[in-house]
Amino acid sequence: QVQLVESGGGLVQAGGSLRLSCAASRSIFSFNVMGWYRQAPGKQRELVARITIDSSTNYADSVKGRFTISRDNARNTVDLQLNSLIPEDTGVYYCNAISVNLQNDYWGQGTQVTVSS
């Protein structure tokens, strides 16, 4: 069973930065794509950023230019750098991974990000 463990969330003032990390229990080369999603209170979970096995990336329009997703193949981690945070970025951030055969979808337990105004 694959485990994804997120870390790095917390409380930060608007304009500040955080770095989230997602550690996988096996090689991230076994995943076709990995991503970060978030869910704000009362809202649906939404895609924030994702990175493919060949390191192609895409971002939600709301975070372009502020967030950066990256992968470290040696450490089996996918990180999300959050800069210029705004209160609307508040939510639980979840790591997601889809297996290379596209048949399995894995989620972490989530990490809370709270941005105060």
HUMO-V322631 format. One record per helix or strand. SS is the DSSP state (H for helix, E for strand). FROM is the first residue (numbers start at 1). LEN is the number of residues. Records with the same first field share a line. If there is no record, write none. Layout:
SS->FROM-LEN ; FROM-LEN
//
This chain:
E->4-4 ; 10-4 ; 18-7 ; 31-9 ; 46-7 ; 57-3 ; 67-6 ; 77-6 ; 91-9 ; 105-3 ; 111-6
H->28-3 ; 61-3 ; 87-3
//
